[in-house]
């Protein structure tokens, strides 16, 4: 277990590395996870690739932002409860502060800052980072030809619009199909599956009235953080249903602007809550909304972290976790393809993507430097 090496990781180092990642991690959860794989598996060797994949599978099983939960898992793995809090908060903080500043400008001026030039150059680098992580993780995660088939099935299901959670469940069941086949050849009885594979989320208290208070704001975002699986687009659906249609705290335009800020700023997409909280309740609203949407993830990681070694000790449960890992990698691969079609739109972006991929895969250049350089280039190129 990686916890055995906890003494080699100081809380100071953990704080600094997650603050750095939270500052430069553009591109959404797939890109964030790719950067974490590069940072903690390839460079710092805090985790083995197998341990990283196990935590990724667990993060996809529980509600909330998967990349933030990966940060929390890594912190807990290396330094226990202190690491859990420090890693998660350090990863969230830079994005939350930046989004809060943008929200203040938005409230004052009624529009978003123009960042199109920076994003133009950063997006192809993000695609290269995701491709690098997909390649590295797939070599460890796809342990057999059958798991490769499971991954292909998961990719097809995601491509035709099947829900992410259902895809992971199907992948887990397909992964144990060979074991069940072998078992039924020897015995007609169905084996017991030892070790729970997921936690059933507890629904937060419902917000039932329209007037705004900090408590109601906290409960609204805590409920979303406690039940939401999936991408930023799923977050958009939850926010629209609760805050626009039912509570009437936001307009459609404000909601779309909020999600746009969450997508184009570094760090977790869930910092959209910071922007919305500021619009609704100023600085206190921003703070309470941020705490509300991220708090369930800390709780779920704390509760589920100790289950992973037990799952691995069960042959069938461990095989199901392998299926979930492969399903997660399939989702990452499809997302990389979809994002790539939107990010690589002309010759300059194609060149940026190819050069970035070569520097990452061949020369192991740190992704944070590539993203920073691309941002400067994009800003100068657009002037």
N, C-alpha and C positions, 0 to 999 in steps of 0.2 A: 504493500500500500504506500501511496505517496505521502501519507501523513507521517510515515516513519522518518522522512527527511525534512520535517517542518523546521528543525533548528537551523537549517541552512538558509532559510528565507526570513529576513527581518521584516518587521511591520513597516519600517521606513521604505525599504525596497518595494514592498507590495503596494504601498500608497503611491509612490512615484510612478511605477509602471502602469497602474490602472488610471491614474490621472492623465498620463501620456496617451493611453489608448482612448480614454474618453474624450480627449481633445482632437485626435486625428482620425477617429474611426468613422469615416463617412461610408455611406452606401447601404445601410440597413443591416439586419441581423446576419445574413449570409456573409457579408464582408467583415463584420465584427468578429464572427467566429473564425473566419479565415485568418485574421490578424492575430487572434489569440493562439491559434494553432502554431503560427509562425513564431510568436513571442515565447510561448511557454513550453512547447514541445521541441521545436527545432533549435531555438537560440538558448533559452535559459535551462531547458531540460528539467523543468519543475514537474512535469508529468510525462509518462510514456504516451505514445500515440493511442494505445489500447485504453489507457485510463481516460484520456481526453475523449475518446469516442463513447465510452460508457457514460460519462457526464453529459455529453451531447445528447445521447439517447434519453437520459433521464430528464434533461431540460425540455425536450420536446414532448415528454409525457405529462408535464404539469402545466397549468395555465400561467400566463404572464409572458413577459418579453424574454425570449430564449437566450439572446446574447447576454443580457444582464444577469440572468440566472446562471449562465456559464461562468461569468465573473464571480458570482457568489459561491458557486460550487468550488471553483479553484481556490478562492480565499479560505473556504472552510476546510478544504483538503489539506492545505499547507499550514494553516495556523488556527484551526478550530473556530470558535465563536468570534474571537477578535478579528480573525482574517475574513470571516463571513461578512461582518459589518464594514470593515475597512475596504475590502475589494469592491463590494457592491456600491457603497457610497462614493468611493473615489471614481468609479467608472461613470456614475450618474452625474456627479457634481459639475464637471465642465460643461456638459451639454445643457444642464438645467440653468446654469448661470447665463450662458450665451443666449438661450431661448428667452430667458427672462428679460435680458437687455433688448432683444429684438421686439418682444412684446411691448415693452415700454415705448419704443420708437413707433410701433404700430398704433398704439393707443393715442400717442401724441400727434402723429402725422397721417394716420389713416391708410397707410400702405406699407408694403414690405420692401426692405432694401433689395437692390438689384444684385444678384449673385450669379447671373447666367454665365458670365465668362469663366468664373472659377469652376462652376459645375461642369461646364463643357469639357474641360481638360481633366478634371478629377474622376469623372465617371468611367472613362476607359481604364484608368489605373485600378479602380475598384473592381472592374470585371476581371482584370489580370490577377488581382489578389484572390478573388473567389475561385478562379480556375486553379491557381496554385494550391489552395487549401483542398479543393475537391480532389485533385490528383494525389496529394499526399495522404489524405484521409482514406481515399478509396483503396489504396494499396494495402492498408491495414484492416479496413472495415469489411471489404469483400473477401472473406476467407475461403470461399468455395465457389464452384460454378453455380451451384443452386442459389447461393446468396446473390450472385450476379443476376440471375433470372428474377429473383425477388425485387432487386433494385430496378430492373427494367419495367416490371409490372407496376411498381410504385410510380415511376416516372410517367408511364402512360396514363395511369389513373389521375395523377395530378394535372397532366396536360388536358384531360377532358373535363376537369372541374370538380373532381371528387374532393370532399373536405379532407384537410390535412390529418385530422385526428383519426378518421376512418381509414385513411391510407396507412397510417402507422399500425393500426390494429390489424389490418389485412396483412401487412408485411410481417408482423409478429407471428400470426397464425401460419402463413406460408413457410416461415423459417423453420417451424417445428414439424412440418408435414413429413419430411424424411424420417424423423425420429418416431412419429406416430405410426408410419407405415411399417418400420422395422418392429415396433412393439406389437402391433396387431398381428404380425406374422407369428409371434411367439405366445401372445396372450390376448383374449377377447376383451379384457377389462381396460377401461380408460385410465391412464395413470393420473395421479394427483399432481397438479402443478404447484410446486412449493415456492412460496415467496411472492408477495404482492408486487404487481408491476406498475401500479399507478395509485395515486391518491385521489379520492373523490373530493373535489373542491367544495368547501362550505360557502354557500351564498351569503354575501354580506347583506346587512339590513337594507330594505328597500327605501328609496327616497320617494315619498308619497305626496309631497306638497311642492308647489311651484316657488314660493318665496325662497330667496337665497340666504343661507347662513353658512358659516365655516364648517359646522358639523355636517350639514346636508351635502356640502361640496365634498367633504372628505368621504362620506358614505357613497356618494355617487361614483367617485373614482375608485374607491376600494372595491366596490362591486364589480366594476369593469376589470380591474386587475385580478380579481379572484376567479373570473369565469371565462376570460378571453383566451382562446387559442388562435394561432394563425398570424397573418401578416398585418402590416399597417393598414391595408385595405379593409381587413376585418375590423380593426380598431375604428376606422371611419364609420362603418355601419353601426357599431355600438354607440359611438358618440352622437351620431345623427338621431338614432332612435331615442336616446335618453335626454340629451341636452337641447336638441332642436325641436323634435316633435312632441315630446312629453312634458319637459320642464320649461321649454321656451326661454332658456338662459342664453342661447346663441342664435344668430342668424345663419342661413346657409353659407353666405359669403365668409363670415367669420370662421365657420367650421373648416371650410376648404383652405382658407389662409393658414389656419392653425396646423392642419395636416401637412401643408406644403412646407412650413417651417420645420416641422418634425422630420420631414424627409430630407431636407437639404442641409441640415446642421449635423455635426458629428455626434456620436454617441447614440443612446437608445432612442428609437422612434417614439417611445412612450413619453418622452419629454414634451410631446404635444400637450400633455396635461398641464405642464408649467405655463405654456402660452395661454391656454384656455382659462386657467385659474387666475392669471393676471388680468385678463379681459374682464372676468366676472367680479373678482374681489381684490384687485391690486396685488401688492407684495404678499400679504397674508394669504390671499387666495392662491397665488402661485405656489407658495410653500406647502400649503395643506393639500393641494391637488397632487403635487409631486409625491409627497409622502403617501397619500392615499393609493395611487395607482401602482407604486412600487412595493409597498409594504407586504402584500400577499406573496410576492415572489420570494422574499426573504423567509417568510414563514414556511412556504412549501419546500424550499431547498433545505431548510433546517430539519424538517420532518422526514424528507425523503433521502437525505444524504446517507444515512446509516443503512438504508435498504440495499444499496448497490452491491456491497460485498456478499450479502445473503443471497441475492438473486444469482450472482455468479457461482455460488456454491451448488445451486440446483442446475442440473444439466438442461432440463427442459426450459426453465425460466431464463437461464443464460442464453439459450438458443433464441428465445423470443426477444431478448434484449439485442442480440445480434441482428435480428430482423428489423427491429426498430431503428438501429443504427444505420442499416443499409437504406431503409425507407427515408430517414433523415437526409442521408447523402443524396438520394434521388431527388428530393425536394430542392436541395442546394443546387444540384446540377441543372434542373429545369429553370429555377430562378435565375441562375447565371445566364442561361440562354435567353430568357425573356428580357432581362436587364441589358444584356449585350446588344440585342436588336435595337433597343432604344438609345443606348449610349454610343455605339459606334455608327455614326451617321454620315461620315465623309472620310476623305483620305487622311487629314490630320489626326482624327480620333483613332483611325485604324492603326496608324503609325505609332501613336502613343500606347495603344493597347499591346501591340506586338513587342515594342521595345521594353515595356514594363514587364511583360511575361518573360522575356529573355533574361532581364536583370534579376527577376525573382527566382526563376527556376534554375538558371545556370549559375548566376553569381551570388545568389542569396542576399541581395540588397534588402535592407530593412524597408518594409512597406510604408512606414511612417514618413521616411525621407522622400519616397517616390510621390506620395500624396501631397506633401508639402511643396515639392518642386512643381508638380503639376498645377497646383493651385496658383502659384506665382506666375507660371507660364500662362495659364488661362486668363488671369487678371491683366497681364501685359498684352496678350494677344487680342483681347476684346476692346482695348482702349482705342 
